[in-house]
Amino acid sequence: MSRPLWQRLAVPIAAILVVVVVATAVIGVGLTRRGFPQVSGELEVAGLSGEVEVIRDDLGVPHIYADTAEDLFRAQGFVAAQDRFFQMDLRRHIVSGRLSELVGEGGLETDTVIRTLGWRRVAEQELSLLSPEARTYLSAYAAGVNAYIDSRGGPSAMGVEYPLLASSAPGYTVRPWDEVDSLAWLKAMAWDLRGNYADELARGRLVGQVSLDQLDALYPDYPFDEHPPILDRSEWTAPTPPPAGVTDSRGGTRGTLLAPVPGQTDAADLAGLGEPVAPDGPTSDETHQWMAGSAQGAFDDTSTVLAAVPELMGHGEGIGSNSWVVSGEHTASGMPLLANDPHLAISQPGIWMQSGLHCRELSEECPFDVTGFTFAGFPGVVIGHNQSIAWGFTNLDPDVTDFYLEDTVEDTVLREDDYVPMDVRTETIRVAGGDDVEIDVRETSHGPIVSDVLEEVGRMGDNGPLDGVHTSRDFEVALRWTGLEPSRTAEAVFALNAATDWEEFQGAAELFAVPSQNLLYADTEGNIGYQAPGLVPIRRSSTHATPPGFYPAPGWEEQYAWQGWVDFEDLPSSYNPEDGIVVAANQAVVRGSTPFLTTEYDKGYRSTRILDLLQERLGEGPLTSADMSEIQLDDTSTFALDVVPYLTDVELDGAFYTEPQDLLQDWDGSSPAQGEQAAAAAYFYAVYDNLLEAVFDDELPPDLGATGNSRSMQIMAELMASPESVWWDDQRTPGVIESRDEVLRSALVDARLDLTRQISKDPGDWSWGQLHRAHLRHQVLGEEGVPALVQGIVNRGPYPVAGSSAMVNAMNWDASTGSFDVSSAPSMRMVVDLADLDASTWVNQTGTSGHPFHANYDDQTQAWLEGRTYPWAFTRAAVEEAGVQTLILQPEEG
């Protein structure tokens, strides 16, 4: 698996740091504090029409009070820049393909990819689609950021990072902020939550590398009987597909074109639709040569190129979220409770900022009285509540990316029987300390040719599979992705913030195009609900007996192009479900495949555990906010409890090996960092890690190793019941065919030896927290290769943590990396009490501030680690009571 962006940048950045001089200067208190925000007294801000109050509590969380919406967002931009400007500046450089301007040649690879994908170009198109009100809010936010920039006098007064990076970008000046800087950030969010793109690439590579039976085993059907979907048939009924060609409300073709979907196909889904037809291919003899061979070369380079795209919110199977809402019939207060904890990458500073945005008097012109979690660089509140409703997000994860194999001749591409011109543009990348670099970007009707991104990817489409059969042809590879479709997602955030009932909430959801999310809802009238929004493409499968988008499609066959979008009215939703509970934790949304969303859901271990815990607690009495917070911390693995009997049945020789095995006899399946159960947890996960390596990694390419998350767990659980499966045979031992119990025995023995070497010979000394740690690293200066002195300034941790992959307390780790360190985790936790909004609770992963040494840089981290939360003030009285500092922003004189 390729290294994250920041690890690839660390070495070139470290190489140009003036280590001793700069780092020593940074430690100086005066320079460090230059970027700290003014949080009391008065400041003039250009463009304000009236006085704005910014009341901060002891966590530094700002609540902003203004008389107009324009003043409110102008102040939000100013205050966000006070706390997190370097993070904002870094983000906009990345998402605009301008990282090289800030860090020099170390950012060139990333810039090349982002320019090819064209994130900022799409954002520029989106700006013109927004309502006048939304554009006004974005403009006001940008003006507030620029007022901050103008007030500082230079980069060194904005953040400690700028003098540390001065050697890589000599003479760097900060550009003014604009509306598109904010819009482009949404592309990064959408990219990291983009659906099955990694799995589609992996399958393309594995065709011919493993048998079809093994490949099927790697992508099992969703276990509907064991892990219920979000909505059952009584809560939502699939629409009847209309005739092809009917126009939907978004201007696309309405209706769903489907191939059979293994394990979940309804007969009605396929009415009138035949099996996908194997493509005839181009008319040239060369392209007709379908020959058996390896697909490995075709997609190795694709994976390499796309790995260069920054993953600012995280990557991998563990990226997801928990959310659930319960109606008042189940609560002690008689009103709903809503819980949410998105699982994203961990970093310092974290992904979220907490904030409150309050119009002093609510009106049609100023409709905002909202608080929650925001993005530095984007106006409004992304997740939270206002005076009437609360909402939470989890990733719906539909299949919104498709790869197309393209037959090209120079700058033309085959369409049916003719070669037609591609769109070609030249992009100029400015490189700090170096010469400008020009790249040519080519696009087909499906999207950008991603195989042009790096020079070494001339064989991008070698041996690309067509209808499951290998070819000997070289193809280019184009990417179709909903994130490259101009949309009004930004406007959805403002609409959510102002919504006061279910109808207005749904109206906001309809604007939410990418990334498609599960939206949970509750209001102060006692209602709850669920809505699936987003652009979901309609297309036909190009490969027999597989769902759409399962394998790359031949770009020259127009029948496999996207035909439109699933109509919003046909997306699953539920209002006041009869059982009064909705749990959305990235599991399947509904049974059946109309409309077709994906087959790549999380396998439902977390969601089912949450449902079980809610039912258990309801058996003891009505639910409280404290119950919701405690469930968020649950660290029991039902998968582990199912596997343990197989492990304890294996006979081992000698006390040295049976002593740790005996730990599993009394293990309750939990994964605390320390304490009585922590040794058993450490041993189990060491065994599991060895099992994954022995069963899968002997046959998979190194960068496609098993992650250990929910799909790995389902596969392993199914293999336990199949002791003679070919997967148990270790390909590293030719001439020997291993059985299940032999592999289990080896894993138990190897885990004992691993923990002896890493921790102690005495299992009583083991603990899960010694293996499982969270490193909160700065996104540029925090990685290996950067001088330790600098890392010590900006990083926090490592911290021993409880939890694990595919459990409610989703402190995920990735087995393919060879480490138990946390790769993604709850980025925040919140519980909204609709009976008393001031009784709600929240906690952030790090802190409000992005300035190292500031009191609010990491002041929430310990609570986050321990599972504690803070009071979440909302009403003016509660905000004033919690407030410790007040800053008055005044209109600029004259």
Secondary structure, 3 states (H helix, E strand, C coil): CCCCHHHHHHHHHHHCCCHHHHHHHHHCHHHHHCCCCCCCEEEEECCCCCCEEEEEECCCCEEEEECCHHHHHHHHHHHHHHHHHHHHHHHHHHHCCCCHHHHHHHHHHHHHHHHHHCHHHHHHHHHCCCCHHHHHHHHHHHHHHHHHHHHHCCHHHCCCHHHHCCCCCCCCCCCCCCHHHHHHHHHHHHHHCCCCHHHHHHHHHHECCECHHHHHHHCCCCCCCCCCCCCCCCCCCCCCCCCCCCECCCCCECCCCCCCCCCCCCHHHHCCCCCCCCCCCCCCCCCCCCCCCCCHHHHHHHHHHHCCCCCCCCCCCCCEEEEEEECHHHECCCCCEEEEEEEECCCCCCCEEEEEEEECCCCCCCCCEEEEEEECCCCCCCEEEECCEEEEEEECCCCCEEEEEECEECCEEEECCEEEECEEEEEEECCCCCCCEEEEEEEECCEEEHHHCCCCCCCCCCCCCECCECCCCCCEEEEEEHHHCCCCHHHHHHHHHHCCCHHHHHHHHHHCCCCCEEEEEEECCCCEEEECCCCCEECCCCCCCCCCCCCCEECCCHHHCCCEECCHHHCCEEECCCCCEEEECCCCCCCCCCCCCCCCCCCCHHHHHHHHHHHHHHCCCCECHHHHHHHHCCCECHHHHHHHHHHHCCCCCCHHHHHHHHHHHHCCCECCCCCCCHHHHHHHHHHHHHHHHHHHHCCCCHHHCCCCCHHHHHHHHHHHCCCCCHHHCCCCCCCCCCCHHHHHHHHHHHHHHHHHHHCCCCHHHCCHHHHCEEEECCCCCCCCCCCHHHHHHHCEEEEECCCCCCCCCCCEECHHHCCCCEEEEECEEEEEECCCHHHCEEEECCCCCCCCCCCCCCCCHHHHHHCCCEECCCCHHHHHHHEEEEEEEEECCC
